[in-house]
Amino acid sequence: MPSPWERKSAFTRDDQNAFKTHKPNSAIYSGSLEGYMTARALADLAMIAREGPFRH
């Protein structure tokens, strides 16, 4: 898991930007990145499910 305090990857930068937007007066912590990863995965899966089954 990447460090939530470093901005080395686009994923952690997205997490930090979202965190600062929604909780501007709070400090970033490791649980926030884990929650962000879970939310992103669920959102991606919901988008795939909405598109329907894959067709070959």
PDB file of N, CA, C and O in Angstrom:
ATOM      1  N   MET A   1       0.852  -1.168   0.000  1.00  0.00           N
ATOM      2  CA  MET A   1       0.000   0.000   0.000  1.00  0.00           C
ATOM      3  C   MET A   1       0.901   1.235   0.000  1.00  0.00           C
ATOM      4  O   MET A   1       1.859   1.302   0.770  1.00  0.00           O
ATOM      5  N   PRO A   2       0.601   2.199  -0.849  1.00  0.00           N
ATOM      6  CA  PRO A   2       1.396   3.427  -0.862  1.00  0.00           C
ATOM      7  C   PRO A   2       1.172   4.246   0.403  1.00  0.00           C
ATOM      8  O   PRO A   2       0.158   4.106   1.087  1.00  0.00           O
ATOM      9  N   SER A   3       2.132   5.093   0.689  1.00  0.00           N
ATOM     10  CA  SER A   3       2.015   5.969   1.848  1.00  0.00           C
ATOM     11  C   SER A   3       0.986   7.061   1.560  1.00  0.00           C
ATOM     12  O   SER A   3       1.052   7.697   0.508  1.00  0.00           O
ATOM     13  N   PRO A   4       0.035   7.293   2.471  1.00  0.00           N
ATOM     14  CA  PRO A   4      -0.964   8.332   2.241  1.00  0.00           C
ATOM     15  C   PRO A   4      -0.400   9.746   2.365  1.00  0.00           C
ATOM     16  O   PRO A   4      -1.069  10.708   1.988  1.00  0.00           O
ATOM     17  N   TRP A   5       0.808   9.884   2.881  1.00  0.00           N
ATOM     18  CA  TRP A   5       1.393  11.205   3.106  1.00  0.00           C
ATOM     19  C   TRP A   5       2.276  11.661   1.953  1.00  0.00           C
ATOM     20  O   TRP A   5       2.641  12.834   1.879  1.00  0.00           O
ATOM     21  N   GLU A   6       2.623  10.739   1.046  1.00  0.00           N
ATOM     22  CA  GLU A   6       3.470  11.098  -0.095  1.00  0.00           C
ATOM     23  C   GLU A   6       2.612  11.257  -1.338  1.00  0.00           C
ATOM     24  O   GLU A   6       1.563  10.626  -1.466  1.00  0.00           O
ATOM     25  N   ARG A   7       3.062  12.096  -2.245  1.00  0.00           N
ATOM     26  CA  ARG A   7       2.306  12.375  -3.469  1.00  0.00           C
ATOM     27  C   ARG A   7       2.994  11.759  -4.692  1.00  0.00           C
ATOM     28  O   ARG A   7       2.998  12.345  -5.774  1.00  0.00           O
ATOM     29  N   LYS A   8       3.576  10.566  -4.502  1.00  0.00           N
ATOM     30  CA  LYS A   8       4.332   9.936  -5.583  1.00  0.00           C
ATOM     31  C   LYS A   8       3.448   9.364  -6.683  1.00  0.00           C
ATOM     32  O   LYS A   8       3.849   9.352  -7.847  1.00  0.00           O
ATOM     33  N   SER A   9       2.264   8.894  -6.341  1.00  0.00           N
ATOM     34  CA  SER A   9       1.401   8.286  -7.355  1.00  0.00           C
ATOM     35  C   SER A   9       0.155   9.145  -7.582  1.00  0.00           C
ATOM     36  O   SER A   9      -0.257   9.917  -6.716  1.00  0.00           O
ATOM     37  N   ALA A  10      -0.420   8.991  -8.752  1.00  0.00           N
ATOM     38  CA  ALA A  10      -1.646   9.731  -9.067  1.00  0.00           C
ATOM     39  C   ALA A  10      -2.766   9.338  -8.111  1.00  0.00           C
ATOM     40  O   ALA A  10      -3.615  10.158  -7.762  1.00  0.00           O
ATOM     41  N   PHE A  11      -2.758   8.078  -7.695  1.00  0.00           N
ATOM     42  CA  PHE A  11      -3.803   7.595  -6.790  1.00  0.00           C
ATOM     43  C   PHE A  11      -3.747   8.317  -5.445  1.00  0.00           C
ATOM     44  O   PHE A  11      -4.776   8.764  -4.938  1.00  0.00           O
ATOM     45  N   THR A  12      -2.550   8.433  -4.863  1.00  0.00           N
ATOM     46  CA  THR A  12      -2.447   9.117  -3.566  1.00  0.00           C
ATOM     47  C   THR A  12      -2.705  10.613  -3.708  1.00  0.00           C
ATOM     48  O   THR A  12      -3.233  11.241  -2.791  1.00  0.00           O
ATOM     49  N   ARG A  13      -2.339  11.183  -4.845  1.00  0.00           N
ATOM     50  CA  ARG A  13      -2.655  12.609  -5.069  1.00  0.00           C
ATOM     51  C   ARG A  13      -4.159  12.813  -5.144  1.00  0.00           C
ATOM     52  O   ARG A  13      -4.682  13.774  -4.580  1.00  0.00           O
ATOM     53  N   ASP A  14      -4.867  11.912  -5.838  1.00  0.00           N
ATOM     54  CA  ASP A  14      -6.326  11.991  -5.902  1.00  0.00           C
ATOM     55  C   ASP A  14      -6.943  11.870  -4.516  1.00  0.00           C
ATOM     56  O   ASP A  14      -7.869  12.605  -4.172  1.00  0.00           O
ATOM     57  N   ASP A  15      -6.419  10.935  -3.721  1.00  0.00           N
ATOM     58  CA  ASP A  15      -6.914  10.743  -2.358  1.00  0.00           C
ATOM     59  C   ASP A  15      -6.711  12.004  -1.527  1.00  0.00           C
ATOM     60  O   ASP A  15      -7.632  12.456  -0.847  1.00  0.00           O
ATOM     61  N   GLN A  16      -5.515  12.569  -1.579  1.00  0.00           N
ATOM     62  CA  GLN A  16      -5.231  13.768  -0.795  1.00  0.00           C
ATOM     63  C   GLN A  16      -6.106  14.939  -1.222  1.00  0.00           C
ATOM     64  O   GLN A  16      -6.596  15.692  -0.380  1.00  0.00           O
ATOM     65  N   ASN A  17      -6.302  15.093  -2.514  1.00  0.00           N
ATOM     66  CA  ASN A  17      -7.150  16.184  -2.998  1.00  0.00           C
ATOM     67  C   ASN A  17      -8.597  16.003  -2.542  1.00  0.00           C
ATOM     68  O   ASN A  17      -9.234  16.963  -2.109  1.00  0.00           O
ATOM     69  N   ALA A  18      -9.114  14.785  -2.636  1.00  0.00           N
ATOM     70  CA  ALA A  18     -10.486  14.518  -2.195  1.00  0.00           C
ATOM     71  C   ALA A  18     -10.612  14.729  -0.691  1.00  0.00           C
ATOM     72  O   ALA A  18     -11.595  15.301  -0.218  1.00  0.00           O
ATOM     73  N   PHE A  19      -9.616  14.267   0.056  1.00  0.00           N
ATOM     74  CA  PHE A  19      -9.656  14.407   1.514  1.00  0.00           C
ATOM     75  C   PHE A  19      -9.663  15.886   1.910  1.00  0.00           C
ATOM     76  O   PHE A  19     -10.438  16.303   2.770  1.00  0.00           O
ATOM     77  N   LYS A  20      -8.796  16.667   1.275  1.00  0.00           N
ATOM     78  CA  LYS A  20      -8.726  18.103   1.600  1.00  0.00           C
ATOM     79  C   LYS A  20      -9.993  18.837   1.194  1.00  0.00           C
ATOM     80  O   LYS A  20     -10.353  19.834   1.819  1.00  0.00           O
ATOM     81  N   THR A  21     -10.677  18.362   0.155  1.00  0.00           N
ATOM     82  CA  THR A  21     -11.923  18.985  -0.276  1.00  0.00           C
ATOM     83  C   THR A  21     -13.044  18.727   0.734  1.00  0.00           C
ATOM     84  O   THR A  21     -13.813  19.629   1.066  1.00  0.00           O
ATOM     85  N   HIS A  22     -13.124  17.491   1.215  1.00  0.00           N
ATOM     86  CA  HIS A  22     -14.239  17.105   2.082  1.00  0.00           C
ATOM     87  C   HIS A  22     -13.960  17.269   3.570  1.00  0.00           C
ATOM     88  O   HIS A  22     -14.894  17.382   4.364  1.00  0.00           O
ATOM     89  N   LYS A  23     -12.691  17.285   3.958  1.00  0.00           N
ATOM     90  CA  LYS A  23     -12.322  17.460   5.378  1.00  0.00           C
ATOM     91  C   LYS A  23     -11.132  18.411   5.457  1.00  0.00           C
ATOM     92  O   LYS A  23     -10.034  17.991   5.823  1.00  0.00           O
ATOM     93  N   PRO A  24     -11.327  19.670   5.125  1.00  0.00           N
ATOM     94  CA  PRO A  24     -10.196  20.593   5.021  1.00  0.00           C
ATOM     95  C   PRO A  24      -9.444  20.839   6.328  1.00  0.00           C
ATOM     96  O   PRO A  24      -8.273  21.218   6.292  1.00  0.00           O
ATOM     97  N   ASN A  25     -10.072  20.640   7.457  1.00  0.00           N
ATOM     98  CA  ASN A  25      -9.411  20.917   8.736  1.00  0.00           C
ATOM     99  C   ASN A  25      -8.903  19.660   9.436  1.00  0.00           C
ATOM    100  O   ASN A  25      -8.535  19.711  10.609  1.00  0.00           O
ATOM    101  N   SER A  26      -8.879  18.533   8.728  1.00  0.00           N
ATOM    102  CA  SER A  26      -8.437  17.269   9.319  1.00  0.00           C
ATOM    103  C   SER A  26      -7.111  16.839   8.715  1.00  0.00           C
ATOM    104  O   SER A  26      -6.786  17.186   7.579  1.00  0.00           O
ATOM    105  N   ALA A  27      -6.352  16.078   9.495  1.00  0.00           N
ATOM    106  CA  ALA A  27      -5.075  15.546   9.019  1.00  0.00           C
ATOM    107  C   ALA A  27      -5.308  14.229   8.278  1.00  0.00           C
ATOM    108  O   ALA A  27      -6.161  13.428   8.658  1.00  0.00           O
ATOM    109  N   ILE A  28      -4.537  14.027   7.224  1.00  0.00           N
ATOM    110  CA  ILE A  28      -4.613  12.784   6.460  1.00  0.00           C
ATOM    111  C   ILE A  28      -4.056  11.654   7.323  1.00  0.00           C
ATOM    112  O   ILE A  28      -3.079  11.844   8.047  1.00  0.00           O
ATOM    113  N   TYR A  29      -4.681  10.477   7.245  1.00  0.00           N
ATOM    114  CA  TYR A  29      -4.220   9.320   8.000  1.00  0.00           C
ATOM    115  C   TYR A  29      -4.323   8.085   7.123  1.00  0.00           C
ATOM    116  O   TYR A  29      -4.972   8.120   6.078  1.00  0.00           O
ATOM    117  N   SER A  30      -3.693   6.999   7.533  1.00  0.00           N
ATOM    118  CA  SER A  30      -3.634   5.809   6.680  1.00  0.00           C
ATOM    119  C   SER A  30      -5.007   5.232   6.385  1.00  0.00           C
ATOM    120  O   SER A  30      -5.227   4.709   5.292  1.00  0.00           O
ATOM    121  N   GLY A  31      -5.934   5.311   7.324  1.00  0.00           N
ATOM    122  CA  GLY A  31      -7.280   4.797   7.104  1.00  0.00           C
ATOM    123  C   GLY A  31      -8.020   5.533   6.008  1.00  0.00           C
ATOM    124  O   GLY A  31      -8.893   4.964   5.353  1.00  0.00           O
ATOM    125  N   SER A  32      -7.676   6.793   5.806  1.00  0.00           N
ATOM    126  CA  SER A  32      -8.354   7.552   4.745  1.00  0.00           C
ATOM    127  C   SER A  32      -7.995   7.000   3.374  1.00  0.00           C
ATOM    128  O   SER A  32      -8.851   6.940   2.492  1.00  0.00           O
ATOM    129  N   LEU A  33      -6.749   6.597   3.181  1.00  0.00           N
ATOM    130  CA  LEU A  33      -6.343   6.033   1.900  1.00  0.00           C
ATOM    131  C   LEU A  33      -6.999   4.677   1.685  1.00  0.00           C
ATOM    132  O   LEU A  33      -7.430   4.371   0.573  1.00  0.00           O
ATOM    133  N   GLU A  34      -7.082   3.866   2.727  1.00  0.00           N
ATOM    134  CA  GLU A  34      -7.741   2.564   2.606  1.00  0.00           C
ATOM    135  C   GLU A  34      -9.216   2.742   2.242  1.00  0.00           C
ATOM    136  O   GLU A  34      -9.739   2.023   1.391  1.00  0.00           O
ATOM    137  N   GLY A  35      -9.877   3.686   2.877  1.00  0.00           N
ATOM    138  CA  GLY A  35     -11.272   3.961   2.551  1.00  0.00           C
ATOM    139  C   GLY A  35     -11.436   4.478   1.139  1.00  0.00           C
ATOM    140  O   GLY A  35     -12.380   4.107   0.441  1.00  0.00           O
ATOM    141  N   TYR A  36     -10.517   5.338   0.714  1.00  0.00           N
ATOM    142  CA  TYR A  36     -10.571   5.884  -0.639  1.00  0.00           C
ATOM    143  C   TYR A  36     -10.382   4.768  -1.665  1.00  0.00           C
ATOM    144  O   TYR A  36     -11.076   4.737  -2.681  1.00  0.00           O
ATOM    145  N   MET A  37      -9.443   3.849  -1.406  1.00  0.00           N
ATOM    146  CA  MET A  37      -9.217   2.732  -2.325  1.00  0.00           C
ATOM    147  C   MET A  37     -10.471   1.864  -2.438  1.00  0.00           C
ATOM    148  O   MET A  37     -10.847   1.450  -3.535  1.00  0.00           O
ATOM    149  N   THR A  38     -11.103   1.596  -1.321  1.00  0.00           N
ATOM    150  CA  THR A  38     -12.324   0.784  -1.321  1.00  0.00           C
ATOM    151  C   THR A  38     -13.442   1.481  -2.085  1.00  0.00           C
ATOM    152  O   THR A  38     -14.131   0.862  -2.895  1.00  0.00           O
ATOM    153  N   ALA A  39     -13.616   2.767  -1.824  1.00  0.00           N
ATOM    154  CA  ALA A  39     -14.677   3.522  -2.504  1.00  0.00           C
ATOM    155  C   ALA A  39     -14.441   3.567  -4.010  1.00  0.00           C
ATOM    156  O   ALA A  39     -15.381   3.411  -4.790  1.00  0.00           O
ATOM    157  N   ARG A  40     -13.197   3.778  -4.422  1.00  0.00           N
ATOM    158  CA  ARG A  40     -12.891   3.811  -5.850  1.00  0.00           C
ATOM    159  C   ARG A  40     -13.159   2.461  -6.504  1.00  0.00           C
ATOM    160  O   ARG A  40     -13.696   2.398  -7.610  1.00  0.00           O
ATOM    161  N   ALA A  41     -12.783   1.373  -5.817  1.00  0.00           N
ATOM    162  CA  ALA A  41     -13.017   0.034  -6.365  1.00  0.00           C
ATOM    163  C   ALA A  41     -14.516  -0.225  -6.512  1.00  0.00           C
ATOM    164  O   ALA A  41     -14.958  -0.744  -7.537  1.00  0.00           O
ATOM    165  N   LEU A  42     -15.287   0.128  -5.508  1.00  0.00           N
ATOM    166  CA  LEU A  42     -16.738  -0.071  -5.576  1.00  0.00           C
ATOM    167  C   LEU A  42     -17.365   0.785  -6.675  1.00  0.00           C
ATOM    168  O   LEU A  42     -18.265   0.328  -7.380  1.00  0.00           O
ATOM    169  N   ALA A  43     -16.900   2.010  -6.819  1.00  0.00           N
ATOM    170  CA  ALA A  43     -17.426   2.882  -7.873  1.00  0.00           C
ATOM    171  C   ALA A  43     -17.105   2.317  -9.254  1.00  0.00           C
ATOM    172  O   ALA A  43     -17.948   2.345 -10.151  1.00  0.00           O
ATOM    173  N   ASP A  44     -15.887   1.803  -9.424  1.00  0.00           N
ATOM    174  CA  ASP A  44     -15.514   1.196 -10.704  1.00  0.00           C
ATOM    175  C   ASP A  44     -16.354  -0.041 -10.995  1.00  0.00           C
ATOM    176  O   ASP A  44     -16.796  -0.246 -12.125  1.00  0.00           O
ATOM    177  N   LEU A  45     -16.571  -0.862  -9.976  1.00  0.00           N
ATOM    178  CA  LEU A  45     -17.396  -2.056 -10.158  1.00  0.00           C
ATOM    179  C   LEU A  45     -18.844  -1.699 -10.480  1.00  0.00           C
ATOM    180  O   LEU A  45     -19.483  -2.359 -11.299  1.00  0.00           O
ATOM    181  N   ALA A  46     -19.354  -0.664  -9.839  1.00  0.00           N
ATOM    182  CA  ALA A  46     -20.728  -0.230 -10.129  1.00  0.00           C
ATOM    183  C   ALA A  46     -20.844   0.242 -11.571  1.00  0.00           C
ATOM    184  O   ALA A  46     -21.856  -0.006 -12.227  1.00  0.00           O
ATOM    185  N   MET A  47     -19.819   0.917 -12.065  1.00  0.00           N
ATOM    186  CA  MET A  47     -19.842   1.391 -13.446  1.00  0.00           C
ATOM    187  C   MET A  47     -19.823   0.203 -14.407  1.00  0.00           C
ATOM    188  O   MET A  47     -20.540   0.200 -15.408  1.00  0.00           O
ATOM    189  N   ILE A  48     -19.013  -0.796 -14.106  1.00  0.00           N
ATOM    190  CA  ILE A  48     -18.952  -1.994 -14.946  1.00  0.00           C
ATOM    191  C   ILE A  48     -20.290  -2.717 -14.916  1.00  0.00           C
ATOM    192  O   ILE A  48     -20.786  -3.144 -15.959  1.00  0.00           O
ATOM    193  N   ALA A  49     -20.880  -2.859 -13.735  1.00  0.00           N
ATOM    194  CA  ALA A  49     -22.165  -3.560 -13.610  1.00  0.00           C
ATOM    195  C   ALA A  49     -23.270  -2.820 -14.353  1.00  0.00           C
ATOM    196  O   ALA A  49     -24.161  -3.446 -14.928  1.00  0.00           O
ATOM    197  N   ARG A  50     -23.217  -1.508 -14.343  1.00  0.00           N
ATOM    198  CA  ARG A  50     -24.245  -0.721 -15.017  1.00  0.00           C
ATOM    199  C   ARG A  50     -24.175  -0.895 -16.527  1.00  0.00           C
ATOM    200  O   ARG A  50     -25.191  -0.808 -17.217  1.00  0.00           O
ATOM    201  N   GLU A  51     -22.976  -1.140 -17.037  1.00  0.00           N
ATOM    202  CA  GLU A  51     -22.808  -1.301 -18.486  1.00  0.00           C
ATOM    203  C   GLU A  51     -23.341  -2.634 -18.966  1.00  0.00           C
ATOM    204  O   GLU A  51     -23.538  -2.810 -20.168  1.00  0.00           O
ATOM    205  N   GLY A  52     -23.582  -3.579 -18.072  1.00  0.00           N
ATOM    206  CA  GLY A  52     -24.108  -4.874 -18.458  1.00  0.00           C
ATOM    207  C   GLY A  52     -23.019  -5.905 -18.625  1.00  0.00           C
ATOM    208  O   GLY A  52     -21.834  -5.604 -18.483  1.00  0.00           O
ATOM    209  N   PRO A  53     -23.433  -7.139 -18.929  1.00  0.00           N
ATOM    210  CA  PRO A  53     -22.446  -8.218 -19.070  1.00  0.00           C
ATOM    211  C   PRO A  53     -21.557  -7.983 -20.292  1.00  0.00           C
ATOM    212  O   PRO A  53     -21.952  -7.348 -21.270  1.00  0.00           O
ATOM    213  N   PHE A  54     -20.363  -8.513 -20.193  1.00  0.00           N
ATOM    214  CA  PHE A  54     -19.432  -8.389 -21.309  1.00  0.00           C
ATOM    215  C   PHE A  54     -19.891  -9.253 -22.450  1.00  0.00           C
ATOM    216  O   PHE A  54     -20.385 -10.361 -22.243  1.00  0.00           O
ATOM    217  N   ARG A  55     -19.733  -8.759 -23.632  1.00  0.00           N
ATOM    218  CA  ARG A  55     -20.118  -9.518 -24.817  1.00  0.00           C
ATOM    219  C   ARG A  55     -18.877  -9.698 -25.671  1.00  0.00           C
ATOM    220  O   ARG A  55     -18.094  -8.770 -25.873  1.00  0.00           O
ATOM    221  N   HIS A  56     -18.723 -10.901 -26.159  1.00  0.00           N
ATOM    222  CA  HIS A  56     -17.555 -11.200 -27.001  1.00  0.00           C
ATOM    223  C   HIS A  56     -17.961 -11.312 -28.430  1.00  0.00           C
ATOM    224  O   HIS A  56     -17.119 -11.559 -29.293  1.00  0.00           O
TER     225      HIS A  56
END
